[in-house]
Amino acid sequence: MNVASEVLVMDPTVQDLVSFALSKFRAGDTISTRAMLDAIRQSDPACEDSDDHLVELIVMAAVGKTMGVVFDHRSPDERLQRLS
């Protein structure tokens, strides 16, 4: 009987991280982009994707699961800079 001596461990994709973070919510729930970003960054500190890219993935996945999204991930100072 052959037994594999090594097991290939695959890093989760960004979509996997988003799906895992959203799995704690149900259809009809409202999610916070800040809380989702924090959960993703905490589950994979090595994730190099930008906040904007992650928010895009979060929104697409959440809307597909009929969840509401609150866009609260930008700091007040950052919002003011964009308005100027």
A tleap script that builds the chain and sets N, CA, C and O, in Angstrom:
source leaprc.protein.ff14SB
mol = sequence {
  NMET ASN VAL ALA SER GLU VAL LEU VAL MET
  ASP PRO THR VAL GLN ASP LEU VAL SER PHE
  ALA LEU SER LYS PHE ARG ALA GLY ASP THR
  ILE SER THR ARG ALA MET LEU ASP ALA ILE
  ARG GLN SER ASP PRO ALA CYS GLU ASP SER
  ASP ASP HIE LEU VAL GLU LEU ILE VAL MET
  ALA ALA VAL GLY LYS THR MET GLY VAL VAL
  PHE ASP HIE ARG SER PRO ASP GLU ARG LEU
  GLN ARG LEU CSER
}
set mol.1.N position { 0.844 -1.175 0.000 }
set mol.1.CA position { 0.000 0.000 0.000 }
set mol.1.C position { 0.885 1.233 0.000 }
set mol.1.O position { 1.782 1.360 0.834 }
set mol.2.N position { 0.636 2.140 -0.933 }
set mol.2.CA position { 1.387 3.389 -1.016 }
set mol.2.C position { 0.721 4.456 -0.170 }
set mol.2.O position { -0.491 4.653 -0.254 }
set mol.3.N position { 1.492 5.132 0.629 }
set mol.3.CA position { 0.985 6.228 1.447 }
set mol.3.C position { 1.752 7.474 1.049 }
set mol.3.O position { 2.983 7.480 1.036 }
set mol.4.N position { 1.032 8.509 0.731 }
set mol.4.CA position { 1.690 9.754 0.332 }
set mol.4.C position { 2.424 10.331 1.529 }
set mol.4.O position { 1.854 10.479 2.610 }
set mol.5.N position { 3.685 10.653 1.326 }
set mol.5.CA position { 4.472 11.196 2.431 }
set mol.5.C position { 4.347 12.710 2.545 }
set mol.5.O position { 4.651 13.296 3.585 }
set mol.6.N position { 3.898 13.330 1.467 }
set mol.6.CA position { 3.736 14.783 1.493 }
set mol.6.C position { 2.316 15.136 1.094 }
set mol.6.O position { 1.719 14.502 0.224 }
set mol.7.N position { 1.802 16.137 1.733 }
set mol.7.CA position { 0.474 16.620 1.395 }
set mol.7.C position { 0.627 18.049 0.901 }
set mol.7.O position { 1.206 18.896 1.581 }
set mol.8.N position { 0.108 18.301 -0.276 }
set mol.8.CA position { 0.173 19.634 -0.852 }
set mol.8.C position { -0.852 20.519 -0.160 }
set mol.8.O position { -2.044 20.213 -0.160 }
set mol.9.N position { -0.395 21.600 0.420 }
set mol.9.CA position { -1.287 22.550 1.077 }
set mol.9.C position { -1.417 23.760 0.171 }
set mol.9.O position { -0.432 24.424 -0.151 }
set mol.10.N position { -2.637 24.033 -0.230 }
set mol.10.CA position { -2.863 25.154 -1.136 }
set mol.10.C position { -3.291 26.376 -0.340 }
set mol.10.O position { -4.100 26.283 0.584 }
set mol.11.N position { -2.739 27.514 -0.712 }
set mol.11.CA position { -3.167 28.757 -0.102 }
set mol.11.C position { -4.567 29.079 -0.595 }
set mol.11.O position { -4.893 28.832 -1.756 }
set mol.12.N position { -5.393 29.628 0.284 }
set mol.12.CA position { -6.742 29.984 -0.162 }
set mol.12.C position { -6.686 31.140 -1.162 }
set mol.12.O position { -5.844 32.031 -1.056 }
set mol.13.N position { -7.590 31.106 -2.124 }
set mol.13.CA position { -7.682 32.216 -3.068 }
set mol.13.C position { -8.410 33.372 -2.386 }
set mol.13.O position { -8.999 33.206 -1.318 }
set mol.14.N position { -8.362 34.521 -3.005 }
set mol.14.CA position { -9.057 35.684 -2.453 }
set mol.14.C position { -10.558 35.409 -2.414 }
set mol.14.O position { -11.236 35.797 -1.462 }
set mol.15.N position { -11.076 34.746 -3.438 }
set mol.15.CA position { -12.500 34.400 -3.444 }
set mol.15.C position { -12.838 33.478 -2.282 }
set mol.15.O position { -13.909 33.593 -1.686 }
set mol.16.N position { -11.923 32.560 -1.957 }
set mol.16.CA position { -12.141 31.672 -0.806 }
set mol.16.C position { -12.215 32.477 0.489 }
set mol.16.O position { -13.058 32.214 1.347 }
set mol.17.N position { -11.327 33.456 0.622 }
set mol.17.CA position { -11.318 34.295 1.822 }
set mol.17.C position { -12.618 35.078 1.956 }
set mol.17.O position { -13.180 35.186 3.046 }
set mol.18.N position { -13.090 35.621 0.837 }
set mol.18.CA position { -14.345 36.381 0.843 }
set mol.18.C position { -15.502 35.450 1.176 }
set mol.18.O position { -16.348 35.786 2.005 }
set mol.19.N position { -15.546 34.297 0.547 }
set mol.19.CA position { -16.632 33.341 0.806 }
set mol.19.C position { -16.656 32.898 2.268 }
set mol.19.O position { -17.720 32.790 2.878 }
set mol.20.N position { -15.472 32.644 2.819 }
set mol.20.CA position { -15.397 32.238 4.213 }
set mol.20.C position { -15.918 33.347 5.138 }
set mol.20.O position { -16.678 33.079 6.068 }
set mol.21.N position { -15.506 34.581 4.878 }
set mol.21.CA position { -15.959 35.704 5.709 }
set mol.21.C position { -17.474 35.890 5.603 }
set mol.21.O position { -18.135 36.190 6.598 }
set mol.22.N position { -18.023 35.712 4.398 }
set mol.22.CA position { -19.467 35.879 4.207 }
set mol.22.C position { -20.271 34.696 4.740 }
set mol.22.O position { -21.476 34.817 4.958 }
set mol.23.N position { -19.621 33.566 4.950 }
set mol.23.CA position { -20.340 32.367 5.391 }
set mol.23.C position { -20.958 32.517 6.778 }
set mol.23.O position { -21.809 31.720 7.174 }
set mol.24.N position { -20.531 33.527 7.503 }
set mol.24.CA position { -21.070 33.753 8.843 }
set mol.24.C position { -22.399 34.514 8.811 }
set mol.24.O position { -23.018 34.738 9.851 }
set mol.25.N position { -22.827 34.906 7.613 }
set mol.25.CA position { -24.051 35.689 7.459 }
set mol.25.C position { -25.056 34.925 6.616 }
set mol.25.O position { -24.715 33.958 5.935 }
set mol.26.N position { -26.310 35.379 6.676 }
set mol.26.CA position { -27.384 34.729 5.927 }
set mol.26.C position { -27.978 35.701 4.910 }
set mol.26.O position { -27.742 36.908 4.971 }
set mol.27.N position { -28.741 35.158 3.988 }
set mol.27.CA position { -29.458 35.993 3.029 }
set mol.27.C position { -30.306 37.005 3.788 }
set mol.27.O position { -30.948 36.671 4.784 }
set mol.28.N position { -30.300 38.227 3.314 }
set mol.28.CA position { -31.066 39.289 3.957 }
set mol.28.C position { -30.283 40.073 4.989 }
set mol.28.O position { -30.704 41.162 5.378 }
set mol.29.N position { -29.156 39.550 5.445 }
set mol.29.CA position { -28.309 40.274 6.398 }
set mol.29.C position { -27.629 41.451 5.696 }
set mol.29.O position { -27.457 41.446 4.477 }
set mol.30.N position { -27.251 42.448 6.479 }
set mol.30.CA position { -26.482 43.570 5.972 }
set mol.30.C position { -25.068 43.456 6.518 }
set mol.30.O position { -24.870 43.260 7.717 }
set mol.31.N position { -24.095 43.578 5.638 }
set mol.31.CA position { -22.700 43.439 6.044 }
set mol.31.C position { -21.974 44.763 5.894 }
set mol.31.O position { -22.347 45.601 5.073 }
set mol.32.N position { -20.950 44.940 6.684 }
set mol.32.CA position { -20.110 46.128 6.670 }
set mol.32.C position { -18.840 45.830 5.872 }
set mol.32.O position { -18.183 44.815 6.105 }
set mol.33.N position { -18.497 46.707 4.937 }
set mol.33.CA position { -17.258 46.489 4.176 }
set mol.33.C position { -16.043 46.564 5.101 }
set mol.33.O position { -15.077 45.830 4.893 }
set mol.34.N position { -16.067 47.422 6.105 }
set mol.34.CA position { -14.941 47.528 7.049 }
set mol.34.C position { -14.780 46.219 7.815 }
set mol.34.O position { -13.668 45.705 7.935 }
set mol.35.N position { -15.874 45.681 8.330 }
set mol.35.CA position { -15.808 44.430 9.092 }
set mol.35.C position { -15.345 43.281 8.205 }
set mol.35.O position { -14.568 42.434 8.646 }
set mol.36.N position { -15.812 43.242 6.963 }
set mol.36.CA position { -15.405 42.183 6.047 }
set mol.36.C position { -13.912 42.290 5.718 }
set mol.36.O position { -13.207 41.281 5.701 }
set mol.37.N position { -13.428 43.515 5.456 }
set mol.37.CA position { -11.999 43.701 5.180 }
set mol.37.C position { -11.164 43.262 6.382 }
set mol.37.O position { -10.142 42.593 6.228 }
set mol.38.N position { -11.608 43.642 7.568 }
set mol.38.CA position { -10.885 43.250 8.789 }
set mol.38.C position { -10.845 41.728 8.929 }
set mol.38.O position { -9.807 41.163 9.272 }
set mol.39.N position { -11.978 41.065 8.664 }
set mol.39.CA position { -12.033 39.600 8.781 }
set mol.39.C position { -11.120 38.933 7.758 }
set mol.39.O position { -10.441 37.956 8.075 }
set mol.40.N position { -11.101 39.448 6.546 }
set mol.40.CA position { -10.254 38.873 5.497 }
set mol.40.C position { -8.788 39.076 5.832 }
set mol.40.O position { -7.989 38.146 5.718 }
set mol.41.N position { -8.426 40.283 6.243 }
set mol.41.CA position { -7.025 40.571 6.575 }
set mol.41.C position { -6.572 39.763 7.791 }
set mol.41.O position { -5.410 39.366 7.879 }
set mol.42.N position { -7.484 39.523 8.719 }
set mol.42.CA position { -7.138 38.732 9.901 }
set mol.42.C position { -6.961 37.258 9.545 }
set mol.42.O position { -6.070 36.596 10.076 }
set mol.43.N position { -7.806 36.741 8.651 }
set mol.43.CA position { -7.700 35.329 8.286 }
set mol.43.C position { -6.494 35.061 7.385 }
set mol.43.O position { -5.974 33.945 7.365 }
set mol.44.N position { -6.043 36.082 6.637 }
set mol.44.CA position { -4.852 35.914 5.789 }
set mol.44.C position { -4.063 37.218 5.751 }
set mol.44.O position { -4.229 38.017 4.829 }
set mol.45.N position { -3.203 37.437 6.749 }
set mol.45.CA position { -2.422 38.679 6.800 }
set mol.45.C position { -1.515 38.869 5.576 }
set mol.45.O position { -1.077 39.988 5.310 }
set mol.46.N position { -1.231 37.811 4.841 }
set mol.46.CA position { -0.366 37.915 3.663 }
set mol.46.C position { -1.123 38.343 2.402 }
set mol.46.O position { -0.511 38.524 1.349 }
set mol.47.N position { -2.433 38.505 2.497 }
set mol.47.CA position { -3.236 38.901 1.334 }
set mol.47.C position { -2.772 40.271 0.848 }
set mol.47.O position { -2.778 41.244 1.601 }
set mol.48.N position { -2.372 40.332 -0.412 }
set mol.48.CA position { -1.824 41.568 -0.966 }
set mol.48.C position { -2.823 42.331 -1.822 }
set mol.48.O position { -2.475 43.371 -2.381 }
set mol.49.N position { -4.044 41.848 -1.941 }
set mol.49.CA position { -5.050 42.534 -2.747 }
set mol.49.C position { -5.419 43.861 -2.089 }
set mol.49.O position { -5.435 43.976 -0.864 }
set mol.50.N position { -5.712 44.848 -2.909 }
set mol.50.CA position { -6.083 46.165 -2.392 }
set mol.50.C position { -7.466 46.106 -1.756 }
set mol.50.O position { -8.262 45.215 -2.054 }
set mol.51.N position { -7.742 47.066 -0.876 }
set mol.51.CA position { -9.068 47.150 -0.266 }
set mol.51.C position { -10.138 47.300 -1.343 }
set mol.51.O position { -11.199 46.682 -1.254 }
set mol.52.N position { -9.864 48.118 -2.359 }
set mol.52.CA position { -10.851 48.330 -3.422 }
set mol.52.C position { -11.179 47.027 -4.147 }
set mol.52.O position { -12.343 46.757 -4.446 }
set mol.53.N position { -10.160 46.223 -4.429 }
set mol.53.CA position { -10.403 44.942 -5.098 }
set mol.53.C position { -11.194 44.001 -4.192 }
set mol.53.O position { -12.121 43.331 -4.647 }
set mol.54.N position { -10.830 43.951 -2.923 }
set mol.54.CA position { -11.557 43.094 -1.990 }
set mol.54.C position { -13.008 43.539 -1.847 }
set mol.54.O position { -13.913 42.706 -1.812 }
set mol.55.N position { -13.234 44.846 -1.764 }
set mol.55.CA position { -14.607 45.352 -1.645 }
set mol.55.C position { -15.414 44.963 -2.879 }
set mol.55.O position { -16.586 44.602 -2.765 }
set mol.56.N position { -14.800 45.034 -4.049 }
set mol.56.CA position { -15.487 44.623 -5.274 }
set mol.56.C position { -15.917 43.158 -5.186 }
set mol.56.O position { -17.050 42.816 -5.527 }
set mol.57.N position { -15.015 42.302 -4.729 }
set mol.57.CA position { -15.343 40.877 -4.585 }
set mol.57.C position { -16.404 40.656 -3.510 }
set mol.57.O position { -17.297 39.825 -3.677 }
set mol.58.N position { -16.308 41.396 -2.410 }
set mol.58.CA position { -17.281 41.290 -1.327 }
set mol.58.C position { -18.670 41.655 -1.833 }
set mol.58.O position { -19.639 40.944 -1.569 }
set mol.59.N position { -18.764 42.768 -2.562 }
set mol.59.CA position { -20.061 43.234 -3.057 }
set mol.59.C position { -20.666 42.227 -4.030 }
set mol.59.O position { -21.847 41.893 -3.931 }
set mol.60.N position { -19.856 41.744 -4.971 }
set mol.60.CA position { -20.381 40.767 -5.936 }
set mol.60.C position { -20.892 39.519 -5.237 }
set mol.60.O position { -21.962 39.012 -5.575 }
set mol.61.N position { -20.138 39.020 -4.268 }
set mol.61.CA position { -20.552 37.811 -3.561 }
set mol.61.C position { -21.771 38.076 -2.674 }
set mol.61.O position { -22.695 37.264 -2.629 }
set mol.62.N position { -21.774 39.193 -1.979 }
set mol.62.CA position { -22.878 39.501 -1.062 }
set mol.62.C position { -24.187 39.718 -1.812 }
set mol.62.O position { -25.234 39.217 -1.402 }
set mol.63.N position { -24.127 40.456 -2.898 }
set mol.63.CA position { -25.339 40.709 -3.679 }
set mol.63.C position { -25.868 39.396 -4.259 }
set mol.63.O position { -27.078 39.182 -4.327 }
set mol.64.N position { -24.958 38.529 -4.673 }
set mol.64.CA position { -25.377 37.218 -5.178 }
set mol.64.C position { -26.059 36.367 -4.119 }
set mol.64.O position { -26.821 35.455 -4.441 }
set mol.65.N position { -25.785 36.667 -2.860 }
set mol.65.CA position { -26.410 35.930 -1.748 }
set mol.65.C position { -27.536 36.751 -1.130 }
set mol.65.O position { -27.984 36.450 -0.023 }
set mol.66.N position { -27.994 37.779 -1.826 }
set mol.66.CA position { -29.066 38.699 -1.405 }
set mol.66.C position { -28.796 39.327 -0.040 }
set mol.66.O position { -29.676 39.393 0.819 }
set mol.67.N position { -27.562 39.784 0.136 }
set mol.67.CA position { -27.178 40.495 1.350 }
set mol.67.C position { -27.065 41.981 1.030 }
set mol.67.O position { -26.733 42.365 -0.092 }
set mol.68.N position { -27.342 42.800 2.020 }
set mol.68.CA position { -27.127 44.233 1.880 }
set mol.68.C position { -25.694 44.574 2.229 }
set mol.68.O position { -25.039 43.843 2.973 }
set mol.69.N position { -25.202 45.685 1.695 }
set mol.69.CA position { -23.816 46.081 1.932 }
set mol.69.C position { -23.775 47.534 2.401 }
set mol.69.O position { -24.365 48.418 1.780 }
set mol.70.N position { -23.069 47.762 3.506 }
set mol.70.CA position { -22.823 49.116 4.012 }
set mol.70.C position { -21.373 49.451 3.674 }
set mol.70.O position { -20.452 48.758 4.105 }
set mol.71.N position { -21.181 50.510 2.906 }
set mol.71.CA position { -19.837 50.912 2.475 }
set mol.71.C position { -19.233 51.847 3.522 }
set mol.71.O position { -19.351 53.069 3.425 }
set mol.72.N position { -18.594 51.258 4.508 }
set mol.72.CA position { -18.038 52.045 5.613 }
set mol.72.C position { -16.542 51.822 5.774 }
set mol.72.O position { -15.991 52.061 6.849 }
set mol.73.N position { -15.881 51.369 4.718 }
set mol.73.CA position { -14.472 51.007 4.827 }
set mol.73.C position { -13.506 52.173 4.674 }
set mol.73.O position { -12.322 52.019 4.971 }
set mol.74.N position { -13.958 53.304 4.233 }
set mol.74.CA position { -13.055 54.444 4.080 }
set mol.74.C position { -13.120 55.305 5.338 }
set mol.74.O position { -14.191 55.532 5.900 }
set mol.75.N position { -11.948 55.778 5.768 }
set mol.75.CA position { -11.900 56.649 6.941 }
set mol.75.C position { -12.497 58.001 6.569 }
set mol.75.O position { -12.514 58.355 5.391 }
set mol.76.N position { -12.988 58.768 7.550 }
set mol.76.CA position { -13.544 60.097 7.252 }
set mol.76.C position { -12.535 60.998 6.531 }
set mol.76.O position { -12.916 61.743 5.628 }
set mol.77.N position { -11.259 60.941 6.914 }
set mol.77.CA position { -10.246 61.766 6.262 }
set mol.77.C position { -10.088 61.379 4.792 }
set mol.77.O position { -9.944 62.244 3.928 }
set mol.78.N position { -10.115 60.112 4.523 }
set mol.78.CA position { -9.963 59.635 3.143 }
set mol.78.C position { -11.145 60.054 2.294 }
set mol.78.O position { -10.979 60.393 1.122 }
set mol.79.N position { -12.350 60.035 2.876 }
set mol.79.CA position { -13.538 60.457 2.133 }
set mol.79.C position { -13.461 61.937 1.780 }
set mol.79.O position { -13.825 62.339 0.675 }
set mol.80.N position { -12.987 62.742 2.722 }
set mol.80.CA position { -12.869 64.187 2.468 }
set mol.80.C position { -11.865 64.468 1.351 }
set mol.80.O position { -12.098 65.349 0.524 }
set mol.81.N position { -10.764 63.739 1.315 }
set mol.81.CA position { -9.759 63.924 0.265 }
set mol.81.C position { -10.349 63.612 -1.102 }
set mol.81.O position { -10.036 64.298 -2.075 }
set mol.82.N position { -11.174 62.619 -1.194 }
set mol.82.CA position { -11.771 62.239 -2.487 }
set mol.82.C position { -12.789 63.263 -2.950 }
set mol.82.O position { -12.995 63.425 -4.153 }
set mol.83.N position { -13.431 63.957 -2.021 }
set mol.83.CA position { -14.413 64.961 -2.376 }
set mol.83.C position { -13.761 66.276 -2.824 }
set mol.83.O position { -14.379 67.067 -3.537 }
set mol.84.N position { -12.539 66.500 -2.414 }
set mol.84.CA position { -11.842 67.762 -2.743 }
set mol.84.C position { -11.356 67.774 -4.168 }
set mol.84.O position { -10.753 68.755 -4.606 }
savepdb mol mol.pdb
quit
